[in-house]
């Protein structure tokens, strides 16, 4: 899954951290560097991107939250082998204009 954290105006949020509701899944979230040449587990870069790496086993469904911020509602996420999911995480219930 490729995701992007944006603010209420639709601009990328740097330094955001996303967290699945299952502790065992937390180690599968990575934040690409600005040049896309590497990744870390510290937080989003200036582009707001994150990647969830699926295990390749059975389908997984979980809640994904943005930690340490107000206004971001946890989102239901489903991943499975062979699926591709692109997710924009924004505050509130409706996407930015």
N, C-alpha and C positions, 0 to 999 in steps of 0.2 A: 504494500500500500504506500502510495506517495501522498503526503499531506502538506498543507500550508496553513499556517496560523495567520489570520488577518485581523485588523481592528474594525471598528464599526464603519469606517470609511472604505474598507476594502484594501488598505495598505498592509504590507507584510509586517509582522511583529518580530523583531529581533530579540533573542534572549528568552523566548517562551519555552516552556517544557510541557510536554504532553505525557499523560500517564494512563495506562489501561487500568481497569479495576482489578485485574488479577496480577498479583505481585510477580508471579512466575513469568509474565509476559513483558514486564518492564525492561528487561535486558535486551529486548528485540527492537527497541526504538533508537534510531540514530538520526543525527542532525548533520546533513551534508555541509561541507565548508563552502564558502562563497564561490570558489573556483571549481567546485564539484570534483575535486581531486582527492578528497578524503572525507571522513566523517568523525563525529565525536558523540558523546552522550551528555553533553553539558547544556545544550539549548540551541534554539534556532539561530541561524545566521541572519544577515540583513534581508534575505529573501523569504524568511519565515518557514523554510522547508523542513520536513521530517520524513523519515522512512520507517515503516514497520516491516520487519523481515519475518515472514511466515516460516514455520518449521518445515513445511512440506507435508505434514501429516494431515489429520482430519481438519474439517472446517472448524473455525473458531469464531465465536461471537462474544463481544465484550463492549463495555462502555469506555469511551475515551474522553478524558478531561484535560483541560489546560490548568496546570497547577499554579497556585500563587496569584491568581487574578480573579477579579469579580466580573460577572456578566457572561461568562462562557458556560453554556449549558452542556453537560455531558452528552456525547453523541453515541448512538448505537452503531457499531461497526461489525461487519462480517467479512472474514477472509477465508480463502480455501485455495488448494493447489490449482493453478491454472487461471485463477481470477486476477484481474487487475482493478484496483480501486484507486481513484484519485479523489481526495477529500479536502475541502476547504473548511477550516474550523473558524467560525466567526462568533462574536458575542451575540447574545439574544437568540430568538427563535427564527428570525428571518434574515436572509443574506443581505449584505450591504447593497445599496443602489448602484 
